[in-house]
């Protein structure tokens, strides 16, 4: 039950992160590079403070992130923000989560995970639901934007995979953010001439960094301890649905029959792929005879 709740809270945080990004960048309240930098730096500061308050045992202090994960986090956040400027929400979500799916499924297969028929069908149904959801907004995408969003999806898939089995989620996530922050600051220095920040844009970036990214990613690493790579890849397909409903509540967007139908298809596919089924017990041939002989002896 704890795993389910943690996963749900994490996916809600991901969806909220998408809404914050849409509000900040779509409203031209801040430029994408500054948004990314504030997001990563604020997340690093908040998580390092939380890690200190937790006073973790000495053995967990050796797991305070890695440069590879830090770079993957920076690549995901930076490429996502930059791609968002030139892509519609629909095609962006399709490219992002399609890339995440491919990256994590390939990694799962290489690691020895086996996919049953239900998993393949569930994954296909969920992906089909996502395509149906964003179908009205699908058009020939900006090539650079599509490439950046693809890079973002691959980077996020790698970041998620590297979090599998982490023993200290707060320390690890905080360390990853701390390593990604200098990379973002260098990017901001390079793009200084294009910097644009309004107070509301700064606030949205800080909330994204501290709450929906920083603490959200801690919960994600916690959830990954109990999810297989394939399960982790599939459940993330619910994020566009949550973001769409969030847009209805917070951005006054309209609900539609398409959204309801696509949501049902995605949720049904996730349930089919993720819910574990108990194998049927098949009596072995001769088991009754062997038990009888044992009882007689």
CORHUMO-V847293 format. One line per field, one symbol per residue. ss: DSSP state (a for helix, b for strand, c for the rest). psi: psi as a letter, one per 40 degrees, with the letter a starting at -180 (. if undefined). Layout:
ss->???
psi->???
//
This chain:
ss->caaaaaaaaaaaaaaaaaaaaaaaaacccbcaaaaaaaaaaaaaaaaaaaaaaacccaaaaaacccaaaaaaaaaaaaaaaaaaccccaaaaaaaaaaaaaaaaaaaaaaccccccaaaaaaaaaaaaaaaaaaaaacccccaaaaaaaaaaaaaaaaaaaaccccccaaaaaaaaaaaaaaaaaaaaaacaaaccbcaaaaaaaaaaaaaaaaaaaaaaaaaaccccaaaaaaaaaaaaaaaaaaaaaaccccccaaaaaaaaaaaaaaaaaaccccccccccccaaaaaaaaaac
psi->ddddddddddddddddddddddddddefeiidddddddddddddddddddddddgiiddeeefgiidddddddddddddddddddeiiddddddddddddddddddddddeeihhidddddddddddddddddeddehihihdddddddddddddddddddeehehdgddddddddddddddddddddddfddehhhiddddddddddddcdccdddddddddedeiidddddddeeeddddddddddddefihiiddddddddddddddddddhhhhihhhhihedddddddddd.
//
